[in-house]
């Protein structure tokens, strides 16, 4: 696999990011949501192989907490360690920003993501009932947490 690089998301990246998002989720974030995340100062990163955007990560950091809000890898690049590298990169940025703990939510049906998060040291601390929009109603979210070294 070619070299993976990470950089700050720019406005020019939004079309590619939204394309990955729409291909990945039944209820995707809109371009406006991604733009708002950039405008309010969230940490917004894109993962690239060559000049192709293959994934992204959005994270808020406040006080000593980091919240991973959205991490997604393009389907053609999944299961190659890119998700692990994106999350590890976000955790380093969170540590540099002074965070000592990271949180995220995951759909219980997203078992591959949950396995990745657990392999990265996240543990379940709770459940948010009806958190996600889902076909035919709502889906719970598993809340996970890990210390940042």
C-alpha angles and dihedrals in degrees: 000000000000121000116291118219131187127209142157115287114250129199088254089062095059097090092054092043092050089048091056090045094051092047091051107043137046089215105034130185113256127239086253092059092051090047091050091051089055093045095052092050103254115157103261117181134176126206116218137190104198104318095331120104105226101170148343145211131210121196137169121209125195134156102339097325133097121197117198100211104175132004118171137165124199111257095244090057101045122118092030099101095261095119090052090050094047092051092045089051091050091050091053090051090048091052090050088052091054101260117147099182135038130206134189141165127226135184110250087228091061094081096159091056092046090052090051093049091049091049087054092054102265116142129194114256101169152332129256107211116227092356100144130055109240139176105278096011138321136332127211123243125226109222114217132188138186136174117249113231 
